[in-house]
Amino acid sequence: MSRGGNQNNARVARSKGVPFSKNPVLAVSLPVWRSRVVLFVLFFAFAALAGRAMWLQGMSTQFLQKQGEARYARTLVLPATRGKITDRDGQVLASSVPVKGIWANPDDVQNAPADQLKELATLLGMTNAELQKKLDSDRSFVYLKRQVELDVADKIAKLKITGIGSEKEYKRFYPQGEVTTHVVGFTNLEDVGQESMELAQQKSLVGQPGTRRVIRDRLGHIVEDIGSVREPHDGKDLTLSIDSKIQYIAFTQVKDAVEKFKAKAGAAVVLDVHTGEVLALANYPTYNPNDRSKLTGEQLRNRVMTDTFEPGSSMKPFPVVMALDAKKVTPHTMIDTGNGAMVIADRVIHDTSPHHVIDVQTVIQKSSNIGTTKIAMAMPAQDLWEMFTKLGFGQPPKWGFPGAVAGRVRPYKSWRPIEHANMSFGQGMSVSLIQLARAYLVLARDGDIIPLSFQKVHEAPHGTQVISPKTAAEMREMLEMVTLPGGSAVKAQVPGYRVGGKTGTAQKFIGGRYSHTKYIGNFVGMAPMSDPRFIIAVMIDEPSGPLKYGGDVAGPVFSALAAQALRAKNVAPDSDLTHIIIPESAAQGNM
């Protein structure tokens, strides 16, 4: 049969339903429904994929974009430069210098050559073990070291270690170091103020950081800027009331006195009588804010502001001016102090020596406890308490300085007669050195008290009248007598200038009783007396050796500090006194 015939026969056979081959191997044995099920499953799968694609591209676009950006985009913080802190004449006390923070991606760094890691550790000032400990982290970002100097950061960058990067930071630098640290304070690694004016003015100094959106590759390199950039706004500069010259003088004099008398500590504060500005605030021991690796609590304490003590005899002028102002006494009223002992209830009040009958101005000059007690107890306890309150004792300070304490003055209603007496000469109460200095503004001015300021003042503040101008002038005459021959503070004299003030010596209250070996000596004075310009308060804590009274340990500090401060500010001399006159009788017993 021909080939054409065979093809025709095959077509005929298929049209009649005859299979092409009856071989069992070629026979179709699968059920028809199975193919339909497979077709349905495939259709359902494609439908699900299509629905999921629509969901991801339609409803979840924003979420997916954020997830994608998180793997390559970064928001960099652009730090703002912290404002400078200067003294009243523009001399810089604190400024920010650029540094860098060195960071690492531990997963990328692990494969770096050992010699490079060793050099990296050396540049960072670490041991290999310390560096490896930081790199053994499951985080994708760790700081290796903050505030690294720029030259060191450049050397690290030249190592070209995969996974090591840096970012711009600022480090606070304090040019005058330990001299001004208790006024200026310091900041931490995050540029946040921790002490003193750095803390008090944090919001003003810190500024507003900016941001920058970038794309980084897997090695941490910035490839491209994306999005908007918010520029940083630098912090505001701060001008303090501090005079750097007077501050340095105060610091060196306090330091020398602490070392000379082998004391536990010392402090001094200088106020401007006309404006209430704090011109100097010094403490010793102190610390260097540029290197706080060995900082201790004793060094950190701002004793001028935070330490309280019983002021002793330096409180005596205030009950006396209260009596003068009430016209209960005059400077020449005679007071019988007896043989140096006075009994109140079951307690005895002593003078350092018998003064017998003396006038009021001699009570101040000789620092008579008995004379002051008789003057104070002639008036109601409430009047004395109100006088202390007006002067700021026992009241929370409002000077804008962190850590300033209120001290303690108990309510007058609970005073017993002996407590009334003790309060008059500074026992049974506690004050800070700066509170004591501020109270003396009433005596140096015309009887009014003004607020203190740690920032430069451009307008003279308005005062609150406490006593009359006449009473203040009378007390200034008495305070000047204290420093003249026969007074308790002859060592406070200043050649070429008339000065005045009052000594204070207090036994420390330890374990429920007064110590007979540990004292705090203080002196608060003003200069020059013809027109007071400065109030200077000095405190020496626990002097060792034979000299322990305020006139002996704090008086000489006042003398040296006042002399140099007056000359530094070109204040004209107002006295013919060319050298300090110290009678032999004044060598001992200067309360």
C-alpha positions in Angstrom: 0.0 0.0 0.0 1.2 3.4 -0.8 2.3 5.9 1.8 -0.6 8.2 1.0 -3.0 5.4 1.5 -1.7 4.6 5.0 -2.2 8.2 6.1 -5.7 8.2 4.9 -6.5 5.0 6.7 -5.1 6.5 10.0 -7.3 9.5 9.7 -10.3 7.3 9.0 -9.5 5.2 12.1 -9.2 8.2 14.4 -12.5 9.6 13.1 -14.2 6.3 14.1 -12.7 6.3 17.6 -10.2 3.6 17.0 -7.1 4.2 19.1 -3.8 4.8 17.4 -2.3 1.9 19.4 -3.7 -0.7 21.6 -0.4 -1.2 23.5 -1.1 -1.1 27.3 2.0 1.0 27.9 0.6 3.8 25.8 -2.9 3.6 27.3 -4.0 6.6 29.5 -4.9 5.3 33.0 -5.2 8.7 35.0 -8.7 9.9 35.9 -10.0 13.0 34.2 -10.7 14.9 37.5 -7.1 15.0 38.5 -6.0 17.3 35.8 -8.9 19.6 36.7 -7.7 19.7 40.4 -4.2 20.5 39.3 -5.5 23.3 37.1 -7.6 24.7 40.0 -4.6 24.6 42.4 -2.4 26.4 39.9 -5.1 29.0 39.3 -5.6 29.6 43.1 -1.8 29.9 43.6 -1.5 32.5 40.9 -4.6 34.4 42.3 -3.0 34.4 45.8 0.3 35.7 44.4 -1.5 38.4 42.5 -3.5 39.4 45.7 -0.3 39.4 47.7 1.4 41.6 45.1 -1.5 44.0 45.1 -1.4 44.1 48.9 2.3 44.8 49.1 2.4 47.3 46.3 -0.8 49.0 47.2 -1.4 48.8 51.0 2.1 48.2 52.4 4.2 50.5 50.2 5.1 52.9 53.0 6.1 50.1 55.4 8.2 48.4 52.8 10.0 51.5 51.8 10.9 52.2 55.5 12.2 48.6 55.8 14.2 49.0 52.7 15.7 52.4 53.8 16.6 50.9 57.1 19.1 48.7 55.3 20.9 51.4 53.5 19.7 54.9 54.7 20.8 56.6 57.9 19.8 59.7 59.7 23.0 61.4 60.9 22.8 63.8 63.8 24.6 67.1 63.2 25.8 68.3 66.6 25.3 71.9 67.5 28.3 73.7 69.0 27.7 74.4 72.7 27.9 78.1 73.6 31.0 79.5 75.0 31.3 80.6 78.7 33.3 83.8 79.3 34.1 86.0 82.2 32.8 89.5 82.5 35.6 90.8 80.3 35.2 88.2 77.5 38.0 85.8 78.6 37.0 82.3 77.6 36.3 80.0 80.5 34.7 77.1 78.5 34.6 76.3 74.8 33.9 73.4 72.6 36.6 71.9 70.3 35.9 69.4 67.5 36.7 65.8 68.1 35.5 62.5 66.7 33.7 59.4 68.1 35.2 56.2 66.7 32.7 53.4 66.1 32.7 49.9 64.6 30.5 47.4 62.9 31.8 44.3 64.8 30.9 41.8 62.1 33.0 43.6 59.5 35.9 44.3 61.8 36.4 40.7 62.9 38.1 39.8 59.6 40.6 42.7 59.8 44.3 41.7 60.0 45.7 41.3 63.5 48.4 43.9 63.0 45.9 46.5 62.1 43.7 45.8 65.1 46.8 46.0 67.3 47.7 49.4 65.9 44.0 50.5 66.3 44.1 49.5 70.0 47.3 51.5 70.5 45.8 54.6 68.9 42.7 54.3 71.1 44.8 53.9 74.2 43.5 50.4 74.8 44.9 46.9 75.2 44.2 44.3 72.6 41.9 42.5 75.1 39.9 45.7 75.8 39.4 46.3 72.1 38.4 42.7 71.4 35.9 42.9 74.3 34.2 45.8 72.6 34.2 44.0 69.2 32.6 40.8 70.7 29.2 42.3 70.4 26.0 41.1 68.7 25.1 44.6 67.8 25.7 46.2 64.4 27.1 49.4 65.9 29.3 50.0 68.9 31.4 53.0 70.0 35.0 52.1 70.5 35.9 55.5 72.0 34.3 58.9 72.3 35.9 62.3 72.0 39.1 61.2 70.2 41.4 64.0 69.1 41.4 64.8 65.4 45.0 63.9 64.7 44.4 60.5 66.3 41.2 60.0 64.3 43.1 60.8 61.1 45.6 58.1 61.9 42.8 55.6 62.5 41.2 56.5 59.2 44.5 55.9 57.4 44.4 52.3 58.6 41.4 51.7 56.3 40.0 49.0 58.5 36.7 47.7 57.1 33.9 48.4 59.5 35.6 51.2 61.4 34.2 54.7 61.1 34.0 58.0 62.9 31.5 60.8 63.4 31.9 64.5 64.4 31.6 65.4 68.1 32.6 68.2 70.4 34.6 68.2 73.5 34.4 70.8 76.2 37.7 72.5 77.0 38.3 74.7 80.1 41.3 77.0 79.7 41.6 78.0 83.4 41.2 74.4 84.6 41.0 74.0 88.4 40.9 77.8 89.1 37.3 78.3 87.8 35.9 74.8 87.8 33.5 75.3 90.8 31.9 78.2 89.0 31.8 76.9 85.5 31.3 73.2 86.1 31.7 70.5 83.3 29.8 68.4 80.8 29.6 64.7 80.2 30.3 62.7 76.9 26.8 63.7 75.6 27.6 67.4 76.1 25.1 67.7 78.9 26.0 70.0 81.8 26.8 68.2 85.1 27.8 70.9 87.6 27.6 74.6 88.3 26.8 77.0 85.4 27.2 74.3 82.8 24.2 72.6 84.4 22.3 75.7 85.4 22.3 77.1 81.8 22.1 73.8 80.0 19.1 74.7 77.9 20.6 78.0 76.7 24.1 76.6 76.1 23.3 73.4 74.3 21.6 74.7 71.1 19.6 72.6 68.7 21.2 69.7 66.8 20.5 69.2 63.1 20.0 66.1 61.0 21.2 64.7 57.6 19.7 61.8 55.6 22.3 59.7 53.8 22.8 56.4 52.0 25.6 54.2 53.3 27.1 51.2 51.7 27.9 48.0 53.6 31.2 49.3 54.6 29.7 52.4 56.3 30.8 54.8 53.6 28.4 57.7 52.7 27.4 57.2 49.1 24.7 59.9 48.6 22.7 62.5 50.5 19.0 62.0 50.4 16.0 63.9 51.8 16.1 67.2 53.6 18.9 68.6 55.8 18.1 70.4 59.0 20.9 72.7 59.9 22.1 72.8 63.6 21.6 75.9 65.6 24.5 76.6 68.0 24.0 77.4 71.6 24.1 80.9 73.1 27.2 82.2 74.7 27.1 82.9 78.4 28.8 85.8 80.1 29.5 85.3 83.8 30.0 87.9 86.4 33.3 86.3 87.3 36.4 88.5 87.0 39.3 86.1 86.0 41.9 88.2 87.7 40.1 88.3 91.0 39.2 84.6 90.7 42.8 83.6 90.3 43.8 85.7 93.3 41.1 84.2 95.4 42.0 80.6 94.4 45.7 81.0 95.0 45.2 82.7 98.4 42.8 80.0 99.6 45.1 77.2 98.4 48.1 78.8 100.1 46.1 79.1 103.4 44.9 75.5 103.4 48.5 74.3 102.8 50.0 76.8 105.4 47.6 75.9 108.2 47.3 72.2 107.2 43.6 72.6 107.0 41.0 70.2 105.7 39.6 72.7 103.1 39.1 76.4 102.4 36.8 78.6 100.4 36.4 82.3 99.5 33.8 84.4 97.7 34.0 88.0 96.4 30.9 90.1 95.8 30.5 93.5 94.0 28.8 95.7 96.5 27.2 97.9 93.9 25.7 95.2 91.7 25.5 92.0 93.7 27.7 90.2 91.1 29.8 87.3 92.2 33.3 88.3 91.1 35.1 85.2 92.4 34.2 81.9 94.0 37.1 79.6 95.0 37.4 76.3 96.7 40.2 74.1 97.7 40.6 71.1 97.3 39.5 71.3 93.7 39.9 69.4 90.4 40.8 69.8 86.8 37.7 69.6 84.6 39.8 68.7 81.6 40.9 65.4 83.3 38.4 64.0 85.7 39.8 60.5 85.8 40.7 60.8 89.5 37.9 63.0 90.6 36.8 62.5 94.3 33.9 63.8 96.2 36.0 66.1 98.3 37.3 67.8 95.2 33.9 68.1 93.7 32.3 69.8 96.7 31.5 73.5 96.1 31.9 74.5 99.7 31.0 78.1 99.1 27.5 77.1 98.0 26.7 73.6 99.5 28.5 73.4 102.8 26.8 74.8 105.9 28.5 75.7 109.2 27.8 77.6 112.4 29.1 81.1 111.6 30.1 82.1 115.1 30.9 85.7 115.9 30.6 86.9 112.3 26.8 86.9 113.0 27.2 89.5 115.9 26.7 92.6 113.8 23.1 91.7 112.9 21.5 91.6 116.4 23.4 94.8 117.1 22.2 96.7 114.0 18.7 95.4 114.8 19.0 97.1 118.3 20.5 100.3 116.8 17.8 100.5 114.2 15.1 100.1 116.9 16.8 102.8 118.9 17.3 100.4 121.8 21.0 101.3 122.0 23.5 103.7 120.4 27.1 102.9 119.5 28.1 104.5 122.9 25.5 102.7 125.1 27.4 101.0 128.0 27.0 97.3 128.5 28.2 95.4 131.6 29.9 92.2 130.5 31.1 91.4 134.0 34.1 89.2 134.6 33.7 87.2 131.3 31.0 84.7 132.3 27.2 84.9 132.2 24.8 82.2 133.3 21.5 81.6 131.4 19.4 78.8 133.0 22.0 76.0 133.5 24.4 77.2 130.8 27.4 79.5 131.0 28.4 81.9 128.2 32.0 83.0 128.2 34.1 85.8 126.7 37.7 85.0 125.8 38.7 87.5 128.5 36.9 89.8 131.0 35.9 93.2 129.4 33.7 94.5 132.3 31.8 97.6 131.3 32.2 98.5 127.6 30.2 100.4 125.0 28.4 98.8 122.1 31.1 99.5 119.5 33.6 97.9 121.8 31.3 94.8 122.0 31.8 94.4 118.3 35.5 95.3 118.4 36.3 92.8 121.2 33.8 90.3 119.9 32.1 89.9 123.3 29.6 87.1 123.5 28.1 88.4 126.7 27.6 91.9 125.3 26.0 90.7 122.2 23.7 88.3 124.2 22.5 91.2 126.5 21.7 93.3 123.4 19.9 90.6 121.6 17.9 89.4 124.6 16.6 92.9 125.3 14.4 92.4 122.2 11.9 89.7 121.3 13.1 86.5 119.7 10.7 87.0 116.8 12.5 90.3 115.9 15.9 88.5 115.7 14.3 85.6 113.6 12.7 88.1 111.2 16.0 89.9 110.8 17.7 86.6 109.9 14.9 85.8 107.5 15.2 89.2 105.7 18.9 88.6 105.3 18.2 85.2 103.6 19.3 82.9 106.3 17.3 79.6 106.4 15.7 80.6 103.1 16.1 78.6 99.8 18.5 80.6 97.6 17.1 81.9 94.3 20.4 82.6 92.5 20.1 80.1 89.7 23.0 78.1 90.9 22.7 74.3 91.4 23.2 72.9 94.8 22.9 76.1 96.8 21.6 75.3 100.2 19.2 77.1 102.5 21.0 76.5 105.8 19.0 76.2 109.0 17.4 78.7 111.4 14.8 77.2 113.7 11.4 78.9 114.2 11.6 81.5 117.0 8.6 80.0 118.8 10.7 77.0 119.8 13.7 79.0 121.1 14.6 78.6 124.7 16.5 81.5 126.4 19.8 79.9 125.9 19.0 79.4 122.2 18.0 83.0 121.9 21.5 83.9 123.3 23.4 81.4 121.1 21.7 82.7 118.0 23.0 86.2 118.7 26.6 85.0 118.3 26.1 82.4 115.5 25.6 79.1 117.4 22.6 76.8 116.9 22.1 77.9 113.3 23.8 77.0 110.0 24.7 79.1 107.0 26.7 78.8 103.8 29.6 81.1 103.1 27.8 82.9 100.2 24.8 83.5 102.4 27.0 85.1 105.0 28.7 87.3 102.4 25.4 88.4 100.9 24.1 89.4 104.3 27.0 91.8 104.7 25.8 93.7 101.6 23.3 95.3 104.0 26.1 96.7 106.0 28.3 97.7 103.1 25.4 99.4 101.2 22.9 101.9 102.7 21.0 99.3 104.6 19.4 97.5 101.6 20.0 94.0 100.3 20.1 93.1 96.6 20.0 89.7 94.8 23.2 88.0 93.8 24.0 87.3 90.2 26.4 84.8 88.6 25.9 86.5 85.2 27.1 89.9 84.2 24.7 92.7 85.3 24.1 95.6 83.0 21.8 97.6 85.2 22.1 98.1 89.0 19.4 96.0 90.8 16.8 97.5 93.1 17.3 96.6 96.8 15.0 95.8 99.7 15.5 98.1 102.7 16.4 96.1 105.8 17.9 98.8 108.1 18.3 102.5 107.8 21.3 104.1 106.0 22.4 105.7 109.4 22.5 102.3 111.1 24.5 100.8 108.3 27.0 103.6 108.5 27.4 103.2 112.3 28.0 99.5 111.9 30.7 100.1 109.2 32.6 102.3 111.7 32.4 99.5 114.3 33.6 96.9 111.7 36.6 99.1 110.9 37.5 99.1 114.5 37.7 95.3 114.4 40.7 95.5 112.1 42.5 98.3 114.0 44.8 97.8 117.0 42.7 96.4 119.9 40.3 94.6 117.5 40.0 90.9 116.9 41.0 91.0 113.3 44.2 93.1 113.0 45.6 90.5 110.6 43.0 91.6 108.1 44.5 95.0 107.7 45.3 96.1 104.1 48.2 98.6 103.6 46.9 101.7 101.9 43.2 100.9 102.4 40.7 101.2 105.2 38.9 97.9 105.7 36.4 96.4 108.1 34.8 93.1 108.9 34.1 90.5 111.5 35.8 87.3 112.5 34.0 84.0 113.3 35.2 80.9 115.0 32.9 77.9 115.4 33.5 74.6 117.1 32.4 71.8 114.8 29.3 69.9 116.0 30.3 66.2 115.8 28.5 63.2 117.4 26.0 65.3 119.2 28.5 67.6 120.9 30.9 70.4 120.1 34.4 69.4 119.4 37.3 71.1 121.3 39.8 70.2 118.6 38.1 70.9 115.3 37.1 74.4 114.3 36.0 76.5 111.3 37.5 79.9 111.1 35.9 82.6 109.0 36.2 86.3 108.2 33.7 88.5 106.3 34.9 92.0 105.4 34.5 94.9 103.1 36.9 97.3 101.3 37.6 100.2 101.0 35.6 101.6 104.0 35.3 105.1 102.5 33.2 103.6 99.7 32.8 99.8 99.9 33.5 98.1 96.6 34.0 94.4 97.6 32.5 92.0 100.1 35.0 89.2 100.7 34.2 86.1 102.8 36.8 83.5 103.7 36.4 80.2 105.4 39.1 77.8 106.6 37.9 74.3 107.7 39.8 72.5 110.5 43.1 74.3 110.6 45.8 72.3 112.4 48.4 73.7 114.7 48.2 76.5 117.3 46.3 79.0 115.1 42.6 78.1 114.7 40.6 81.3 115.2 39.1 83.2 112.3 41.2 86.3 112.9 44.4 84.2 112.6 43.6 81.8 109.7 40.9 83.7 107.6 41.9 87.3 108.4 45.3 87.1 106.5 43.6 85.5 103.5 41.2 88.5 103.4 44.1 90.9 103.7 46.0 89.5 100.8 43.0 88.9 98.6 41.6 92.4 99.2 44.9 94.1 98.6 45.4 92.4 95.2 41.8 92.7 94.1 41.7 96.5 94.9 44.9 97.1 92.9 43.7 94.9 90.1 40.6 97.0 89.7 42.5 100.3 90.2 40.6 101.3 93.3 42.3 104.4 94.8 43.9 104.0 98.3 42.0 105.7 101.1 44.4 105.3 104.0 47.9 106.4 105.0 48.6 103.0 106.5 51.6 101.6 104.7 52.1 98.3 106.6 50.1 95.9 108.8 50.2 96.8 112.5 49.8 93.7 114.7 50.2 94.3 118.4 51.7 91.5 120.5 48.4 91.3 122.4 46.6 90.3 119.2 48.8 87.3 118.5 46.4 85.1 120.4 42.7 84.9 121.0 41.4 86.4 117.7 37.8 85.1 117.6 
